Amino acid sequence: MRILVDIDDTLNNMGHVLLKWLNQDSSLEYKYSDITTWDWYKNVFGDKWYWPLKDPLFWLRVDIDKKAVQMLENLVKQGHDIKIVSASFLNDVLIDKIYFTLFPFDSTLINENNVIITQDKSCIKGDLMIDDKPDNLVNFEGIKFLYDQPWNRKEKEIWDLVNGDFVNYARVSNWNQIEQLLKLYL
């Protein structure tokens, strides 16, 4: 089975770190639960919202979920194909983001050959996708897990405008839930 795993705010805690940096820089005290829409950062912090993402030190502070590392490595050992996917924009520190994302993994199991960077995740084929952005699940033809975040909680159902139907997905809140659900599909 090919399993696609989103990086930011699914595999890691990028949003928590970004909000902390932006709050410190702006002397504000927003909570993570305040981030209720995709354009929240831009609406609140303006065009400077993305500046921390261009700092290599930012990615050093982003943590990869330890349970996810253990689980994904076990899936590779079982013969599954794991692809770590990001819709990242090209910049000078993209390599830092990838390096710090891969660092916790056993490089004989998950390494740069497992990474896909794209702006359009709909072009990636797989059997299962775990992502925090509902739009990425709409055109995906496999099993869909929506990783719960404050900005996707209004999405009780995802509407596919092209096919005029609802998209079936499982909402997951953590990697323990993902592990339990995967047992149903593997």
MIFI-507425 format. One record per residue: residue number from 0; x, y, z of N, C-alpha, C in turn. Coordinates in pm, whole numbers, plus 32768, in hexadecimal, padded with zeros to 4 digits. Layout:
BEGIN
pt n NUM&nu X&nv Y&nw Z&cau X&cav Y&caw Z&cu X&cv Y&cw Z
...
//
This chain:
BEGIN
pt n 0&nu 8055&nv 7F8A&nw 8000&cau 8000&cav 8000&caw 8000&cu 8059&cv 807B&cw 8000
pt n 1&nu 8039&nv 80DC&nw 7FAA&cau 8080&cav 815C&caw 7FAA&cu 8032&cv 81BE&cw 8003
pt n 2&nu 8076&nv 81EE&nw 806B&cau 8039&cav 8249&caw 80CD&cu 807C&cv 82D1&cw 80C0
pt n 3&nu 802B&nv 8338&nw 80A6&cau 805B&cav 83C1&caw 8099&cu 8041&cv 840C&cw 811B
pt n 4&nu 80A9&nv 844A&nw 8152&cau 809E&cav 848F&caw 81D2&cu 80CA&cv 851F&cw 81C1
pt n 5&nu 8070&nv 857B&nw 81DC&cau 808F&cav 860A&caw 81D8&cu 80F4&cv 862C&cw 8246
pt n 6&nu 8149&nv 868D&nw 822B&cau 81AF&cav 86B3&caw 828E&cu 8178&cv 8717&cw 82F3
pt n 7&nu 8155&nv 878F&nw 82C5&cau 8135&cav 87FD&caw 8320&cu 80AF&cv 87EA&cw 8365
pt n 8&nu 80B3&nv 87E9&nw 83EA&cau 803E&cav 87DF&caw 8440&cu 7FF7&cv 8759&cw 8439
pt n 9&nu 803A&nv 86F7&nw 83FD&cau 800B&cav 866D&caw 83FF&cu 8079&cv 8616&cw 8438
pt n 10&nu 80EE&nv 861C&nw 83FC&cau 8162&cav 85D3&caw 842D&cu 81AE&cv 8626&cw 8496
pt n 11&nu 81A1&nv 86AB&nw 848D&cau 81EA&cav 8702&caw 84E9&cu 818F&cv 8768&cw 852B
pt n 12&nu 81C9&nv 87BE&nw 857F&cau 817F&cav 8825&caw 85C7&cu 81A0&cv 88B1&cw 8592
pt n 13&nu 81B1&nv 88BD&nw 8510&cau 81DA&cav 893A&caw 84D1&cu 8180&cv 89B0&cw 84F9
pt n 14&nu 80FE&nv 899E&nw 84FB&cau 80A2&cav 8A0B&caw 851C&cu 80B6&cv 8A42&cw 85A8
pt n 15&nu 80D1&nv 89EB&nw 8606&cau 80EA&cav 8A16&caw 8690&cu 8169&cv 8A6C&cw 8697
pt n 16&nu 81D1&nv 8A40&nw 8652&cau 8250&cav 8A89&caw 8653&cu 8240&cv 8B0E&cw 8609
pt n 17&nu 81FC&nv 8B0D&nw 8597&cau 81E6&cav 8B88&caw 854B&cu 8199&cv 8BEF&cw 859E
pt n 18&nu 812E&nv 8BC3&nw 85DF&cau 80DF&cav 8C20&caw 8630&cu 8133&cv 8C59&cw 86A2
pt n 19&nu 8184&nv 8C06&nw 86E1&cau 81DA&cav 8C37&caw 874E&cu 823A&cv 8CA2&cw 871B
pt n 20&nu 8279&nv 8C8B&nw 86A9&cau 82D6&cav 8CEE&caw 8671&cu 828C&cv 8D6F&cw 864F
pt n 21&nu 8219&nv 8D64&nw 860E&cau 81CE&cav 8DDB&caw 85E6&cu 819B&cv 8E28&cw 865F
pt n 22&nu 816B&nv 8DE2&nw 86C5&cau 813F&cav 8E25&caw 8741&cu 81B2&cv 8E6F&cw 8782
pt n 23&nu 8226&nv 8E30&nw 878B&cau 829A&cav 8E71&caw 87C9&cu 82C4&cv 8EED&cw 877A
pt n 24&nu 82C7&nv 8EE1&nw 86F7&cau 82F0&cav 8F51&caw 86A3&cu 828E&cv 8FC5&cw 86AB
pt n 25&nu 820F&nv 8FA5&nw 86BB&cau 81A7&cav 900D&caw 86BA&cu 8176&cv 9032&cw 8746
pt n 26&nu 81AD&nv 8FF5&nw 87AD&cau 8180&cav 900A&caw 8838&cu 80EB&cv 8FEF&cw 8847
pt n 27&nu 80BC&nv 8F85&nw 8806&cau 802F&cav 8F5D&caw 880F&cu 8027&cv 8ED7&cw 8859
pt n 28&nu 7FAC&nv 8EAD&nw 8877&cau 7F99&cav 8E31&caw 88C3&cu 7F2B&cv 8DDC&cw 8887
pt n 29&nu 7F2F&nv 8DC6&nw 8807&cau 7ECC&cav 8D6E&caw 87C9&cu 7EE5&cv 8CDE&cw 87F3
pt n 30&nu 7E78&nv 8C92&nw 87FC&cau 7E80&cav 8C04&caw 881A&cu 7E71&cv 8BB5&cw 8799
pt n 31&nu 7EA4&nv 8B3B&nw 879A&cau 7E9B&cav 8AE3&caw 8725&cu 7E0A&cv 8ACE&cw 86FC
pt n 32&nu 7DB2&nv 8AC7&nw 875B&cau 7D24&cav 8AB3&caw 873D&cu 7CE5&cv 8B2A&cw 86F4
pt n 33&nu 7D28&nv 8B9D&nw 86F3&cau 7CF7&cav 8C13&caw 86AA&cu 7D07&cv 8C04&cw 8613
pt n 34&nu 7D5A&nv 8BA8&nw 85E6&cau 7D76&cav 8B98&caw 8558&cu 7D05&cv 8B46&cw 8519
pt n 35&nu 7C9A&nv 8B88&nw 84F3&cau 7C22&cav 8B42&caw 84C7&cu 7C09&cv 8B45&cw 8430
pt n 36&nu 7C61&nv 8B85&nw 83E5&cau 7C54&cav 8B86&caw 8353&cu 7CDF&cv 8B7B&cw 8316
pt n 37&nu 7CE4&nv 8B54&nw 8297&cau 7D63&cav 8B45&caw 8251&cu 7DAD&cv 8BC9&cw 8240
pt n 38&nu 7D65&nv 8C35&nw 8233&cau 7DA5&cav 8CB7&caw 821E&cu 7DB7&cv 8D06&cw 82A0
pt n 39&nu 7DA5&nv 8CC6&nw 8312&cau 7DAD&cav 8D08&caw 8394&cu 7E33&cv 8D4E&cw 83A7
pt n 40&nu 7EA2&nv 8D0B&nw 838F&cau 7F25&cav 8D48&caw 83A4&cu 7F33&cv 8DC9&cw 8355
pt n 41&nu 7F0E&nv 8DC5&nw 82D6&cau 7F1A&cav 8E3C&caw 8281&cu 7EBC&cv 8EAA&cw 82B1
pt n 42&nu 7E42&nv 8E87&nw 82D7&cau 7DE2&cav 8EEB&caw 8305&cu 7E0E&cv 8F2E&cw 8387
pt n 43&nu 7E4F&nv 8EE4&nw 83DF&cau 7E77&cav 8F1B&caw 8461&cu 7F00&cv 8F5D&cw 845C
pt n 44&nu 7F5F&nv 8F1E&nw 8418&cau 7FE9&cav 8F4F&caw 841B&cu 8015&cv 8F93&cw 839A
pt n 45&nu 7FBD&nv 8F98&nw 8337&cau 7FDE&cav 8FD9&caw 82B9&cu 8044&cv 8F8A&cw 8269
pt n 46&nu 8087&nv 8FD0&nw 8210&cau 80E4&cav 8F8E&caw 81B4&cu 8162&cv 8F57&cw 81F7
pt n 47&nu 817B&nv 8F7D&nw 8273&cau 81F3&cav 8F49&caw 82B6&cu 81DB&cv 8EC4&cw 82FC
pt n 48&nu 8166&nv 8E89&nw 82EF&cau 8146&cav 8E0E&caw 8337&cu 81A3&cv 8D9B&cw 8314
pt n 49&nu 81D8&nv 8D98&nw 829C&cau 8229&cav 8D26&caw 826E&cu 82BF&cv 8D37&cw 8288
pt n 50&nu 82EA&nv 8DA8&nw 82BC&cau 837B&cav 8DBF&caw 82CD&cu 83BF&cv 8D54&cw 8322
pt n 51&nu 8384&nv 8D1F&nw 838F&cau 83CB&cav 8CB8&caw 83DB&cu 83E9&cv 8C3A&cw 8389
pt n 52&nu 8393&nv 8C1A&nw 832A&cau 83A6&cav 8BA0&caw 82DA&cu 8425&cv 8BA5&cw 8286
pt n 53&nu 845B&nv 8C1E&nw 8274&cau 84D5&cav 8C2F&caw 8224&cu 8553&cv 8C2F&cw 827A
pt n 54&nu 8542&nv 8C1B&nw 82FB&cau 85B3&cav 8C1A&caw 8358&cu 85D6&cv 8B89&cw 8379
pt n 55&nu 8652&nv 8B5D&nw 835C&cau 8677&cav 8AD2&caw 837A&cu 8663&cv 8AAD&cw 840E
pt n 56&nu 8675&nv 8B0D&nw 8468&cau 8663&cav 8AF2&caw 84F7&cu 85D2&cv 8ACE&cw 8519
pt n 57&nu 8576&nv 8B02&nw 84C9&cau 84E8&cav 8AE2&caw 84DE&cu 84D5&cv 8A4B&cw 84D4
pt n 58&nu 850A&nv 8A0F&nw 846A&cau 84F4&cav 897F&caw 8452&cu 853C&cv 8929&cw 84B9
pt n 59&nu 85A4&nv 895E&nw 84F7&cau 85E8&cav 8917&caw 8563&cu 858C&cv 8908&cw 85DD
pt n 60&nu 8531&nv 8965&nw 85EE&cau 84D7&cav 8965&caw 8663&cu 8454&cv 8917&cw 864C
pt n 61&nu 843B&nv 88F2&nw 85D0&cau 83C2&cav 88A7&caw 85B1&cu 83D9&cv 8815&cw 85D5
pt n 62&nu 837B&nv 87DB&nw 861F&cau 8388&cav 874F&caw 864A&cu 8336&cv 86F3&cw 85F2
pt n 63&nu 8371&nv 8680&nw 85D6&cau 832C&cav 8615&caw 858E&cu 82EE&cv 85BA&cw 85F8
pt n 64&nu 8271&nv 8593&nw 85E4&cau 822A&cav 853E&caw 8643&cu 8273&cv 84B7&cw 8651
pt n 65&nu 829D&nv 8497&nw 86CB&cau 82E9&cav 841B&caw 86E3&cu 8297&cv 839F&cw 86C3
pt n 66&nu 8217&nv 83A2&nw 86E1&cau 81C0&cav 8330&caw 86C2&cu 81B8&cv 831D&cw 862A
pt n 67&nu 81B3&nv 8389&nw 85E1&cau 81AE&cav 8380&caw 854E&cu 822E&cv 8341&cw 8519
pt n 68&nu 82A0&nv 8368&nw 854F&cau 8320&cav 8330&caw 8522&cu 8320&cv 8299&cw 8538
pt n 69&nu 82FE&nv 826F&nw 85B0&cau 82FD&cav 81E1&caw 85D2&cu 829A&cv 8195&cw 8578
pt n 70&nu 8225&nv 81CC&nw 8566&cau 81BF&cav 8189&caw 8517&cu 81E5&cv 8180&cw 8483
pt n 71&nu 8216&nv 81ED&nw 844A&cau 823C&cav 81ED&caw 83BC&cu 82B2&cv 8190&cw 83A2
pt n 72&nu 8313&nv 818E&nw 83FD&cau 8382&cav 8131&caw 83ED&cu 8351&cv 80A0&cw 83F0
pt n 73&nu 82F4&nv 8082&nw 844B&cau 82BC&cav 7FFB&caw 8452&cu 8272&cv 7FD6&cw 83D1
pt n 74&nu 822C&nv 8037&nw 8398&cau 81E5&cav 801C&caw 831B&cu 8246&cv 7FFD&cw 82A9
pt n 75&nu 82B7&nv 8044&nw 82A6&cau 831D&cav 8027&caw 8241&cu 8351&cv 7F99&cw 8255
pt n 76&nu 836C&nv 7F73&nw 82D1&cau 839E&cav 7EED&caw 82F0&cu 833A&cv 7E81&cw 82C3
pt n 77&nu 82B9&nv 7EA5&nw 82C4&cau 8250&cav 7E47&caw 829A&cu 8240&cv 7E44&cw 8202
pt n 78&nu 828C&nv 7E99&nw 81BB&cau 8289&cav 7E97&caw 812A&cu 8235&cv 7F05&cw 80E9
pt n 79&nu 8204&nv 7F63&nw 8138&cau 81B4&cav 7FD1&caw 8101&cu 820F&cv 8041&cw 80CE
pt n 80&nu 81DE&nv 8089&nw 806D&cau 8227&cav 80F8&caw 802F&cu 81F7&cv 817A&cw 806F
pt n 81&nu 824C&nv 81BB&nw 80BA&cau 8229&cav 8238&caw 80FF&cu 8262&cv 82AD&cw 80AF
pt n 82&nu 820C&nv 830E&nw 8091&cau 8237&cav 8389&caw 8051&cu 8213&cv 83FD&cw 80AC
pt n 83&nu 8276&nv 844C&nw 80CF&cau 8262&cav 84C3&caw 8120&cu 8252&cv 8537&cw 80BF
pt n 84&nu 81E0&nv 857B&nw 80C7&cau 81B7&cav 85D9&caw 805F&cu 81A6&cv 8666&cw 8098
pt n 85&nu 81D0&nv 86CA&nw 804C&cau 81BB&cav 8754&caw 8074&cu 819B&cv 87AA&cw 7FFB
pt n 86&nu 813D&nv 8803&nw 800D&cau 811E&cav 8868&caw 7FA7&cu 816B&cv 88E6&cw 7FCC
pt n 87&nu 81ED&nv 88DA&nw 7FD4&cau 8243&cav 8949&caw 7FFD&cu 8269&cv 899E&cw 7F85
pt n 88&nu 827D&nv 8A1E&nw 7FA0&cau 82AF&cav 8A76&caw 7F38&cu 8347&cv 8A6E&cw 7F37
pt n 89&nu 8380&nv 8A80&nw 7EC2&cau 8411&cav 8A7A&caw 7EB5&cu 8451&cv 8AF5&cw 7EF3
pt n 90&nu 84B3&nv 8ADC&nw 7F48&cau 8500&cav 8B49&caw 7F84&cu 8586&cv 8B12&cw 7FB1
pt n 91&nu 85D9&nv 8B68&nw 7FE7&cau 8661&cav 8B41&caw 800C&cu 8668&cv 8ADE&cw 807F
pt n 92&nu 85FF&nv 8AD3&nw 80D0&cau 8607&cav 8A7B&caw 8145&cu 85B0&cv 89FD&cw 8137
pt n 93&nu 857E&nv 89E3&nw 80BF&cau 852F&cav 8969&caw 80AC&cu 8581&cv 88EE&cw 80D0
pt n 94&nu 8600&nv 88EE&nw 80B0&cau 8656&cav 887D&caw 80D1&cu 8661&cv 886D&cw 8168
pt n 95&nu 8660&nv 88DD&nw 81B3&cau 8663&cav 88D5&caw 8246&cu 85E3&cv 8894&cw 827A
pt n 96&nu 8574&nv 88BB&nw 8242&cau 84F4&cav 8881&caw 826A&cu 84F7&cv 87E9&cw 8255
pt n 97&nu 8523&nv 87BF&nw 81E0&cau 8528&cav 8730&caw 81C1&cu 858C&cv 86E9&cw 821C
pt n 98&nu 8601&nv 8724&nw 822E&cau 8668&cav 86E8&caw 8284&cu 8632&cv 86D2&cw 8311
pt n 99&nu 85F6&nv 8739&nw 834D&cau 85C6&cav 872D&caw 83D6&cu 854A&cv 86D4&cw 83E0
pt n 100&nu 8500&nv 86C7&nw 8372&cau 848F&cav 8669&caw 8371&cu 84C3&cv 85DA&cw 8371
pt n 101&nu 8529&nv 85BF&nw 8324&cau 855E&cav 8536&caw 8318&cu 85BA&cv 850E&cw 838B
pt n 102&nu 85F1&nv 856E&nw 83D1&cau 8656&cav 8552&caw 8438&cu 862C&cv 84E7&cw 849D
pt n 103&nu 85B1&nv 84E7&nw 84D1&cau 858C&cav 8482&caw 8536&cu 857D&cv 83F4&cw 84FF
pt n 104&nu 8572&nv 83E6&nw 847C&cau 855B&cav 8363&caw 8440&cu 85DD&cv 8316&cw 842E
pt n 105&nu 85D3&nv 8292&nw 8432&cau 8641&cav 823B&caw 840D&cu 8652&cv 824A&cw 8376
pt n 106&nu 86C4&nv 827D&nw 834B&cau 86D7&cav 829E&caw 82BC&cu 86DC&cv 8223&cw 8263
pt n 107&nu 86E9&nv 81AD&nw 829D&cau 86E2&cav 8134&caw 824A&cu 8651&cv 8111&cw 822B
pt n 108&nu 85F2&nv 8151&nw 8273&cau 8564&cav 8137&caw 825E&cu 851D&cv 81AB&cw 8219
pt n 109&nu 8533&nv 8224&nw 824A&cau 84F3&cav 829B&caw 8212&cu 855D&cv 8306&cw 8201
pt n 110&nu 856B&nv 8334&nw 8184&cau 85D3&cav 8396&caw 8163&cu 85A1&cv 83EF&cw 80F2
pt n 111&nu 85FD&nv 8437&nw 80B1&cau 85D5&cav 8496&caw 8048&cu 858B&cv 8454&cw 7FD4
pt n 112&nu 859D&nv 83D2&nw 7FC2&cau 8553&cav 838B&caw 7F58&cu 84BF&cv 837B&cw 7F78
pt n 113&nu 849B&nv 8396&nw 7FF4&cau 840F&cav 838C&caw 801F&cu 83C7&cv 8413&cw 801C
pt n 114&nu 840A&nv 847D&nw 7FF2&cau 83D2&cav 8504&caw 7FF8&cu 839F&cv 8530&cw 7F6F
pt n 115&nu 8327&nv 856B&nw 7F70&cau 82ED&cav 85A8&caw 7EF7&cu 82C8&cv 8638&cw 7F19
pt n 116&nu 82FE&nv 8696&nw 7ECC&cau 82DD&cav 8724&caw 7EDA&cu 828F&cv 874C&cw 7E5D
pt n 117&nu 821B&nv 8787&nw 7E70&cau 81C7&cav 87AF&caw 7E00&cu 816D&cv 8822&cw 7E2C
pt n 118&nu 8137&nv 8869&nw 7DCF&cau 80D1&cav 88CD&caw 7DEF&cu 8045&cv 8894&cw 7DDD
pt n 119&nu 803C&nv 8822&nw 7D9B&cau 7FBA&cav 87E6&caw 7D7C&cu 7FBC&cv 8752&cw 7DA3
pt n 120&nu 7F87&nv 8734&nw 7E18&cau 7F8A&cav 86AA&caw 7E48&cu 7F2D&cv 864E&cw 7DFA
pt n 121&nu 7ED4&nv 8686&nw 7DAA&cau 7E78&cav 8631&caw 7D5E&cu 7EC1&cv 85DF&cw 7CF3
pt n 122&nu 7F3B&nv 8604&nw 7CD2&cau 7F86&cav 85BA&caw 7C6C&cu 7FCF&cv 8541&cw 7CA6
pt n 123&nu 7FC8&nv 852F&nw 7D2A&cau 800D&cav 84C0&caw 7D6A&cu 7FAD&cv 844B&cw 7D7C
pt n 124&nu 7FD8&nv 83D8&nw 7D54&cau 7F85&cav 8360&caw 7D61&cu 7FAD&cv 8312&cw 7DDE
pt n 125&nu 7F4B&nv 82D9&nw 7E20&cau 7F65&cav 8288&caw 7E96&cu 7EE6&cv 8240&cw 7EC0
pt n 126&nu 7EF2&nv 81F0&nw 7F26&cau 7E81&cav 81A3&caw 7F5A&cu 7E3F&cv 81E7&cw 7FD1
pt n 127&nu 7E8D&nv 8236&nw 801C&cau 7E59&cav 8279&caw 8093&cu 7EA1&cv 82FE&cw 80A3
pt n 128&nu 7E56&nv 8366&nw 80C6&cau 7E93&cav 83EA&caw 80DE&cu 7E68&cv 841C&cw 8168
pt n 129&nu 7ECD&nv 844F&nw 81B2&cau 7EB4&cav 848F&caw 8234&cu 7EDC&cv 8520&cw 8223
pt n 130&nu 7E7B&nv 857C&nw 8232&cau 7E96&cav 8609&caw 8218&cu 7E3A&cv 865E&cw 826F
pt n 131&nu 7E63&nv 86D9&nw 828D&cau 7E11&cav 8733&caw 82DD&cu 7DC0&cv 8794&cw 8285
pt n 132&nu 7DD5&nv 8790&nw 8203&cau 7D8E&cav 87EC&caw 81AA&cu 7D24&cv 879F&cw 815A
pt n 133&nu 7CA5&nv 87BC&nw 8174&cau 7C39&cav 8773&caw 8130&cu 7C43&cv 8777&cw 8098
pt n 134&nu 7C6F&nv 87E8&nw 805F&cau 7C79&cav 87F3&caw 7FCD&cu 7CD6&cv 878A&cw 7F91
pt n 135&nu 7D3B&nv 8761&nw 7FDD&cau 7D98&cav 86FC&caw 7FAA&cu 7D58&cv 8671&cw 7FA3
pt n 136&nu 7CED&nv 865E&nw 7FED&cau 7CAA&cav 85DC&caw 7FEF&cu 7C3D&cv 85CF&cw 7F85
pt n 137&nu 7C0D&nv 863E&nw 7F51&cau 7B9B&cav 863C&caw 7EF5&cu 7BB5&cv 85E5&cw 7E7B
pt n 138&nu 7C23&nv 85F9&nw 7E37&cau 7C3E&cav 85AF&caw 7DBB&cu 7C8F&cv 8530&cw 7DD0
pt n 139&nu 7CB3&nv 8515&nw 7E4B&cau 7D00&cav 849B&caw 7E68&cu 7CA2&cv 8423&cw 7E60
pt n 140&nu 7CCC&nv 83BC&nw 7E19&cau 7C74&cav 834A&caw 7E00&cu 7C7F&cv 82DC&cw 7E68
pt n 141&nu 7CDE&nv 82E5&nw 7EC4&cau 7CF0&cav 827C&caw 7F27&cu 7CA7&cv 829A&cw 7FA9
pt n 142&nu 7CD3&nv 8258&nw 8013&cau 7C9D&cav 826A&caw 809A&cu 7CCF&cv 82F0&cw 80CE
pt n 143&nu 7C76&nv 833A&nw 8111&cau 7C97&cav 83C3&caw 813B&cu 7C8A&cv 83D2&cw 81D2
pt n 144&nu 7CF7&nv 8403&nw 8211&cau 7CF4&cav 8427&caw 829E&cu 7D0C&cv 84BD&cw 82A7
pt n 145&nu 7CAD&nv 8505&nw 82E1&cau 7CBC&cav 8595&caw 82F7&cu 7CF3&cv 85A9&cw 8384
pt n 146&nu 7D6E&nv 85DF&nw 838C&cau 7DAD&cav 85F6&caw 840D&cu 7D6F&cv 8673&cw 844A
pt n 147&nu 7D30&nv 8662&nw 84BC&cau 7CE3&cav 86CD&caw 84FD&cu 7D3C&cv 8743&cw 8526
pt n 148&nu 7D11&nv 87B9&nw 84FC&cau 7D52&cav 8836&caw 8522&cu 7CE5&cv 88A0&cw 8530
pt n 149&nu 7CFF&nv 890C&nw 857B&cau 7C97&cav 8972&caw 858E&cu 7C60&cv 89AA&cw 850B
pt n 150&nu 7CB4&nv 89B6&nw 84A4&cau 7C87&cav 89F1&caw 8425&cu 7C35&cv 8992&cw 83CF
pt n 151&nu 7C2E&nv 8913&nw 83F1&cau 7BDB&cav 88BA&caw 83A0&cu 7B62&cv 8883&cw 83EC
pt n 152&nu 7B49&nv 88B5&nw 8463&cau 7ADB&cav 8880&caw 84B5&cu 7A51&cv 88A7&cw 8481
pt n 153&nu 7A49&nv 8912&nw 8436&cau 79C7&cav 8937&caw 83FA&cu 79A3&cv 88D9&cw 8389
pt n 154&nu 7A06&nv 888E&nw 8359&cau 79F2&cav 8832&caw 82E9&cu 79B7&cv 87AF&cw 831E
pt n 155&nu 7936&nv 87AF&nw 833B&cau 78F4&cav 8734&caw 8369&cu 78EA&cv 86D2&cw 82F5
pt n 156&nu 78D4&nv 870A&nw 827E&cau 78D0&cav 86BA&caw 8204&cu 791C&cv 8708&cw 819A
pt n 157&nu 7960&nv 86C1&nw 8143&cau 79AA&cav 8702&caw 80D8&cu 795B&cv 86ED&cw 8058
pt n 158&nu 793B&nv 875B&nw 8014&cau 78ED&cav 8755&caw 7F9A&cu 7949&cv 8757&cw 7F21
pt n 159&nu 7937&nv 86F7&nw 7EC9&cau 7983&cav 86EE&caw 7E4D&cu 7933&cv 8738&cw 7DE2
pt n 160&nu 7961&nv 87AF&nw 7DBC&cau 791A&cav 8801&caw 7D5B&cu 7915&cv 87C1&cw 7CD0
pt n 161&nu 797C&nv 8777&nw 7CAD&cau 7981&cav 873A&caw 7C28&cu 791B&cv 86CB&cw 7C1A
pt n 162&nu 7919&nv 8670&nw 7C7B&cau 78BF&cav 85FE&caw 7C72&cu 7839&cv 8616&cw 7CB7
pt n 163&nu 782B&nv 8685&nw 7CFD&cau 77AD&cav 86A5&caw 7D3D&cu 7785&cv 8642&cw 7DA9
pt n 164&nu 77E3&nv 861B&nw 7DFC&cau 77C8&cav 85BA&caw 7E64&cu 7822&cv 85D7&cw 7EDC
pt n 165&nu 7802&nv 8597&nw 7F4D&cau 7855&cav 85A7&caw 7FC4&cu 78CC&cv 8547&cw 7FBD
pt n 166&nu 793D&nv 8572&nw 7FF5&cau 79B5&cav 8522&caw 7FF9&cu 79B7&cv 84D5&cw 807D
pt n 167&nu 79C8&nv 8454&nw 8077&cau 79D0&cav 8402&caw 80EF&cu 7A5D&cv 8406&cw 8127
pt n 168&nu 7A68&nv 8421&nw 81A8&cau 7AE9&cav 8423&caw 81EB&cu 7AD5&cv 8403&cw 827E
pt n 169&nu 7B42&nv 83DC&nw 82BF&cau 7B41&cav 83C8&caw 8350&cu 7B8E&cv 843C&cw 838E
pt n 170&nu 7B54&nv 847B&nw 83F4&cau 7B98&cav 84E6&caw 843C&cu 7BEA&cv 84A6&cw 84AD
pt n 171&nu 7C6A&nv 84C9&nw 84B2&cau 7CC4&cav 8492&caw 8518&cu 7D04&cv 8505&cw 8565
pt n 172&nu 7D1B&nv 84F0&nw 85E6&cau 7D51&cav 855A&caw 863C&cu 7DE2&cv 8544&cw 8663
pt n 173&nu 7E13&nv 84C9&nw 8652&cau 7E9D&cav 84AC&caw 867A&cu 7ECA&cv 842C&cw 8636
pt n 174&nu 7F49&nv 840C&nw 8648&cau 7F83&cav 8398&caw 8604&cu 7F59&cv 8314&cw 8643
pt n 175&nu 7F2B&nv 8315&nw 86C0&cau 7EF3&cav 829B&caw 86FA&cu 7E72&cv 8275&cw 86B3
pt n 176&nu 7E1F&nv 82D8&nw 8696&cau 7DA3&cav 82BE&caw 864B&cu 7DC2&cv 828D&cw 85BE
pt n 177&nu 7E25&nv 82C8&nw 8580&cau 7E4C&cav 829C&caw 84F9&cu 7E77&cv 820A&cw 84FD
pt n 178&nu 7EC7&nv 81E8&nw 8560&cau 7EF5&cav 815D&caw 856C&cu 7E7F&cv 80FD&cw 8579
pt n 179&nu 7E1E&nv 8120&nw 85CB&cau 7DA8&cav 80CA&caw 85DE&cu 7D57&cv 80BC&cw 855D
pt n 180&nu 7D43&nv 812C&nw 8518&cau 7CF6&cav 8128&caw 849A&cu 7D3F&cv 80DA&cw 842D
pt n 181&nu 7DC1&nv 80E8&nw 8428&cau 7E0F&cav 80A2&caw 83C2&cu 7E00&cv 800A&cw 83CD
pt n 182&nu 7DEA&nv 7FD9&nw 8445&cau 7DD7&cav 7F49&caw 845A&cu 7D5F&cv 7F16&cw 840C
pt n 183&nu 7CFE&nv 7F6E&nw 83F2&cau 7C88&cav 7F47&caw 83A6&cu 7CA6&cv 7F3A&cw 8310
pt n 184&nu 7D0B&nv 7F7F&nw 82E3&cau 7D27&cav 7F86&caw 8252&cu 7DA0&cv 7F33&cw 8227
pt n 185&nu 7DF6&nv 7F0E&nw 8284&cau 7E6F&cav 7EC4&caw 825E&cu 7E5A&cv 7E2D&cw 8264
//
